[in-house]
Amino acid sequence: MRMRKKKNLIPRMERCAAVHVQDGFLLRGNWRSLLPGARELRVELGCGKGRFTVETAAAEPDILFIAIERVADALVVAMERAMAAGLRNVFFVVGDAAALPNYFAEDEVDRIYINFCDPWPPKRQAKRRLTHRNFLLLYRKVLKMGGEIHFKTDNAPLFSFSLEEFPQAGYALSAVTDHLHSQGPCGVMTDYEAKFYADGIPIHRCVGTKVPWNPPADEQSLPGSPEPVSQPSEGKKGAQA
């Protein structure tokens, strides 16, 4: 379900100028200037309406969070949440995961969050999945060695696919679970994740850690960059939050 267009989007975006980075390319290699002394730089891909973003940033004020979202109508809600919470350590960019190396320099990022991305179920659309190895190789370009990708989804087939892709792109898997909240709520949830939990839908989660890796000879050069991704969704139910 796509978000309804907001007639007052532009003035709302303008009121959030303090947390809105209009040209992320200009900060490549210098993001920490936004929060001097930041302990880490973390990036969320597809932040949607920003519940996870804002609550996570509020809990760790010494961490710099950069949230990237393609859909401005969702992003403005996330920015308004951050403004209302008075946060100074989170900033937002209208952008695409496929352009990540243009936003961040080599080894600049400590952690990437991917929460409930579009599963793109048709096999022919596999390269659009944010956990396809082509995307994972892009993330390697900006993650420091030992940097992590934290991935959550409600989609079991996508999770199985992802568990195969991570090692193929030079990531060691850990914290793998098919039922994150089996013992009760665990960690910060997105809005849809909270609904899934209330409905008893299992949440799958894993962590992929960038490790030293030599790609197989037949994968030294993968064809092209990943295709631009469409509006992120949670289990194809709409924009994230």
MARMI-106645 format. One record per residue (C-alpha): residue number from 1; x negated, y, z; residue in three letters. Coordinates in nm, 3 decimals. Example, Ala and Ser with C-alpha at 12.3 -4.5 7.8 and 13.67 -1.06 7.14 Angstrom:
BEGIN
> 1  -1.230  -0.450  0.780  ALA
> 2  -1.367  -0.106  0.714  SER
***
This chain:
BEGIN
> 1  0.000  0.000  0.000  MET
> 2  -0.151  0.329  -0.111  ARG
> 3  -0.141  0.634  0.107  MET
> 4  0.112  0.902  0.022  ARG
> 5  -0.050  1.216  -0.118  LYS
> 6  -0.052  1.505  0.128  LYS
> 7  0.067  1.837  -0.012  LYS
> 8  -0.132  2.030  0.249  ASN
> 9  -0.452  1.829  0.204  LEU
> 10  -0.683  2.117  0.107  ILE
> 11  -0.607  2.347  0.403  PRO
> 12  -0.630  2.053  0.641  ARG
> 13  -0.969  1.958  0.495  MET
> 14  -1.084  2.318  0.531  GLU
> 15  -0.989  2.323  0.899  ARG
> 16  -1.219  2.022  0.949  CYS
> 17  -1.523  2.187  0.790  ALA
> 18  -1.729  2.134  1.107  ALA
> 19  -1.730  1.755  1.056  VAL
> 20  -1.694  1.740  0.676  HIS
> 21  -2.012  1.696  0.468  VAL
> 22  -1.912  1.811  0.122  GLN
> 23  -2.230  1.699  -0.057  ASP
> 24  -2.392  1.403  0.113  GLY
> 25  -2.658  1.376  -0.158  PHE
> 26  -2.823  1.693  -0.025  LEU
> 27  -2.885  1.533  0.315  LEU
> 28  -3.057  1.222  0.181  ARG
> 29  -3.348  1.149  0.413  GLY
> 30  -3.249  1.429  0.652  ASN
> 31  -2.921  1.317  0.811  TRP
> 32  -3.066  1.325  1.160  ARG
> 33  -3.086  1.702  1.134  SER
> 34  -2.713  1.692  1.213  LEU
> 35  -2.789  1.543  1.555  LEU
> 36  -3.154  1.602  1.649  PRO
> 37  -3.281  1.329  1.879  GLY
> 38  -3.016  1.079  1.771  ALA
> 39  -3.108  0.731  1.890  ARG
> 40  -2.969  0.565  1.577  GLU
> 41  -2.797  0.647  1.249  LEU
> 42  -2.496  0.429  1.172  ARG
> 43  -2.275  0.430  0.864  VAL
> 44  -1.916  0.311  0.831  GLU
> 45  -1.795  0.218  0.484  LEU
> 46  -1.424  0.279  0.433  GLY
> 47  -1.336  0.450  0.759  CYS
> 48  -0.972  0.508  0.662  GLY
> 49  -0.783  0.703  0.928  LYS
> 50  -1.074  0.681  1.167  GLY
> 51  -0.957  0.513  1.486  ARG
> 52  -1.261  0.284  1.493  PHE
> 53  -1.491  0.570  1.390  THR
> 54  -1.376  0.813  1.656  VAL
> 55  -1.355  0.567  1.945  GLU
> 56  -1.696  0.418  1.865  THR
> 57  -1.859  0.759  1.831  ALA
> 58  -1.699  0.880  2.155  ALA
> 59  -1.843  0.580  2.342  ALA
> 60  -2.200  0.645  2.217  GLU
> 61  -2.263  1.021  2.196  PRO
> 62  -2.636  0.975  2.132  ASP
> 63  -2.569  0.784  1.809  ILE
> 64  -2.516  0.969  1.480  LEU
> 65  -2.221  0.826  1.286  PHE
> 66  -2.158  0.893  0.916  ILE
> 67  -1.819  0.773  0.790  ALA
> 68  -1.766  0.729  0.417  ILE
> 69  -1.419  0.701  0.264  GLU
> 70  -1.301  0.725  -0.098  ARG
> 71  -0.949  0.842  -0.016  VAL
> 72  -0.936  1.203  0.102  ALA
> 73  -0.577  1.163  0.227  ASP
> 74  -0.701  0.904  0.477  ALA
> 75  -1.027  1.083  0.552  LEU
> 76  -0.854  1.403  0.660  VAL
> 77  -0.669  1.211  0.932  VAL
> 78  -1.000  1.067  1.054  ALA
> 79  -1.158  1.412  1.059  MET
> 80  -0.865  1.557  1.252  GLU
> 81  -0.904  1.281  1.508  ARG
> 82  -1.273  1.363  1.549  ALA
> 83  -1.199  1.734  1.580  MET
> 84  -0.928  1.671  1.841  ALA
> 85  -1.173  1.458  2.042  ALA
> 86  -1.435  1.733  2.027  GLY
> 87  -1.700  1.499  1.887  LEU
> 88  -2.036  1.637  1.775  ARG
> 89  -2.198  1.312  1.662  ASN
> 90  -1.975  1.201  1.375  VAL
> 91  -1.951  1.340  1.022  PHE
> 92  -1.741  1.242  0.721  PHE
> 93  -1.808  1.210  0.348  VAL
> 94  -1.570  1.150  0.059  VAL
> 95  -1.772  0.891  -0.129  GLY
> 96  -1.826  0.540  -0.260  ASP
> 97  -2.025  0.248  -0.122  ALA
> 98  -2.180  0.193  -0.465  ALA
> 99  -2.361  0.528  -0.429  ALA
> 100  -2.511  0.452  -0.087  LEU
> 101  -2.879  0.474  -0.199  PRO
> 102  -2.803  0.823  -0.331  ASN
> 103  -2.679  0.930  0.013  TYR
> 104  -2.948  0.769  0.229  PHE
> 105  -3.322  0.726  0.196  ALA
> 106  -3.507  0.397  0.231  GLU
> 107  -3.498  0.264  0.588  ASP
> 108  -3.289  0.561  0.707  GLU
> 109  -2.991  0.363  0.841  VAL
> 110  -2.987  0.146  1.153  ASP
> 111  -2.644  -0.012  1.117  ARG
> 112  -2.357  -0.040  0.869  ILE
> 113  -1.997  -0.117  0.963  TYR
> 114  -1.761  -0.281  0.713  ILE
> 115  -1.414  -0.322  0.862  ASN
> 116  -1.129  -0.488  0.675  PHE
> 117  -1.237  -0.407  0.321  CYS
> 118  -1.023  -0.503  0.022  ASP
> 119  -1.067  -0.881  -0.029  PRO
> 120  -1.024  -0.862  -0.409  TRP
> 121  -0.891  -1.221  -0.419  PRO
> 122  -0.918  -1.288  -0.795  PRO
> 123  -1.249  -1.461  -0.862  LYS
> 124  -1.313  -1.233  -1.157  ARG
> 125  -1.306  -0.938  -0.915  GLN
> 126  -1.564  -1.083  -0.675  ALA
> 127  -1.825  -0.820  -0.760  LYS
> 128  -1.595  -0.553  -0.619  ARG
> 129  -1.607  -0.705  -0.270  ARG
> 130  -1.817  -0.497  -0.034  LEU
> 131  -1.988  -0.816  0.084  THR
> 132  -2.083  -0.936  -0.263  HIS
> 133  -2.460  -0.983  -0.283  ARG
> 134  -2.494  -0.692  -0.525  ASN
> 135  -2.357  -0.458  -0.259  PHE
> 136  -2.561  -0.631  0.011  LEU
> 137  -2.875  -0.566  -0.193  LEU
> 138  -2.780  -0.200  -0.215  LEU
> 139  -2.745  -0.189  0.163  TYR
> 140  -3.096  -0.337  0.197  ARG
> 141  -3.229  -0.024  0.026  LYS
> 142  -3.110  0.205  0.305  VAL
> 143  -3.122  -0.025  0.609  LEU
> 144  -3.439  -0.040  0.814  LYS
> 145  -3.594  -0.384  0.871  MET
> 146  -3.394  -0.542  1.152  GLY
> 147  -3.098  -0.317  1.070  GLY
> 148  -2.756  -0.475  1.091  GLU
> 149  -2.429  -0.502  0.903  ILE
> 150  -2.127  -0.557  1.129  HIS
> 151  -1.844  -0.709  0.928  PHE
> 152  -1.482  -0.776  1.031  LYS
> 153  -1.187  -0.905  0.830  THR
> 154  -0.853  -1.077  0.873  ASP
> 155  -0.900  -1.255  0.538  ASN
> 156  -1.038  -1.608  0.585  ALA
> 157  -1.136  -1.667  0.218  PRO
> 158  -1.324  -1.337  0.208  LEU
> 159  -1.503  -1.428  0.530  PHE
> 160  -1.611  -1.767  0.394  SER
> 161  -1.732  -1.598  0.076  PHE
> 162  -1.925  -1.341  0.281  SER
> 163  -2.097  -1.603  0.496  LEU
> 164  -2.242  -1.747  0.175  GLU
> 165  -2.342  -1.408  0.035  GLU
> 166  -2.533  -1.266  0.333  PHE
> 167  -2.819  -1.522  0.328  PRO
> 168  -2.841  -1.490  -0.052  GLN
> 169  -2.927  -1.121  -0.008  ALA
> 170  -3.179  -1.153  0.274  GLY
> 171  -2.970  -1.126  0.589  TYR
> 172  -2.979  -1.355  0.893  ALA
> 173  -2.633  -1.430  1.029  LEU
> 174  -2.537  -1.412  1.395  SER
> 175  -2.230  -1.354  1.615  ALA
> 176  -2.020  -1.552  1.368  VAL
> 177  -1.664  -1.611  1.486  THR
> 178  -1.330  -1.698  1.330  ASP
> 179  -1.132  -1.562  1.626  HIS
> 180  -1.292  -1.251  1.769  LEU
> 181  -1.013  -1.174  2.014  HIS
> 182  -0.938  -1.529  2.130  SER
> 183  -1.015  -1.435  2.491  GLN
> 184  -0.848  -1.093  2.471  GLY
> 185  -0.935  -0.764  2.298  PRO
> 186  -1.305  -0.741  2.215  CYS
> 187  -1.461  -0.411  2.115  GLY
> 188  -1.307  -0.112  1.938  VAL
> 189  -1.026  -0.199  1.698  MET
> 190  -0.892  -0.027  1.390  THR
> 191  -0.520  0.053  1.390  ASP
> 192  -0.442  -0.243  1.166  TYR
> 193  -0.666  -0.471  1.365  GLU
> 194  -0.461  -0.390  1.675  ALA
> 195  -0.147  -0.485  1.483  LYS
> 196  -0.306  -0.808  1.364  PHE
> 197  -0.403  -0.888  1.723  TYR
> 198  -0.048  -0.822  1.843  ALA
> 199  0.083  -1.054  1.571  ASP
> 200  -0.164  -1.329  1.665  GLY
> 201  -0.360  -1.305  1.339  ILE
> 202  -0.723  -1.419  1.392  PRO
> 203  -0.997  -1.169  1.321  ILE
> 204  -1.321  -1.296  1.166  HIS
> 205  -1.650  -1.124  1.247  ARG
> 206  -2.021  -1.163  1.184  CYS
> 207  -2.344  -0.967  1.199  VAL
> 208  -2.596  -0.974  0.916  GLY
> 209  -2.949  -0.864  1.007  THR
> 210  -3.195  -0.750  0.741  LYS
> 211  -3.499  -0.976  0.752  VAL
> 212  -3.813  -1.007  0.535  PRO
> 213  -3.704  -1.178  0.214  TRP
> 214  -3.826  -1.261  -0.133  ASN
> 215  -3.540  -1.293  -0.383  PRO
> 216  -3.534  -1.606  -0.598  PRO
> 217  -3.693  -1.563  -0.939  ALA
> 218  -3.356  -1.582  -1.114  ASP
> 219  -3.223  -1.297  -0.897  GLU
> 220  -3.514  -1.054  -0.928  GLN
> 221  -3.296  -0.824  -1.136  SER
> 222  -2.922  -0.836  -1.093  LEU
> 223  -2.704  -0.691  -1.372  PRO
> 224  -2.625  -0.326  -1.310  GLY
> 225  -2.491  -0.155  -1.001  SER
> 226  -2.176  -0.271  -0.828  PRO
> 227  -1.858  -0.135  -0.979  GLU
> 228  -1.703  0.157  -0.792  PRO
> 229  -1.461  0.022  -0.536  VAL
> 230  -1.099  0.124  -0.511  SER
> 231  -0.917  0.245  -0.202  GLN
> 232  -1.026  0.032  0.096  PRO
> 233  -0.752  -0.169  0.257  SER
> 234  -0.699  -0.402  0.548  GLU
> 235  -0.572  -0.733  0.425  GLY
> 236  -0.427  -0.536  0.128  LYS
> 237  -0.191  -0.361  0.371  LYS
> 238  -0.316  -0.007  0.325  GLY
> 239  -0.586  0.230  0.432  ALA
> 240  -0.797  0.150  0.732  GLN
> 241  -0.779  0.333  1.058  ALA
***
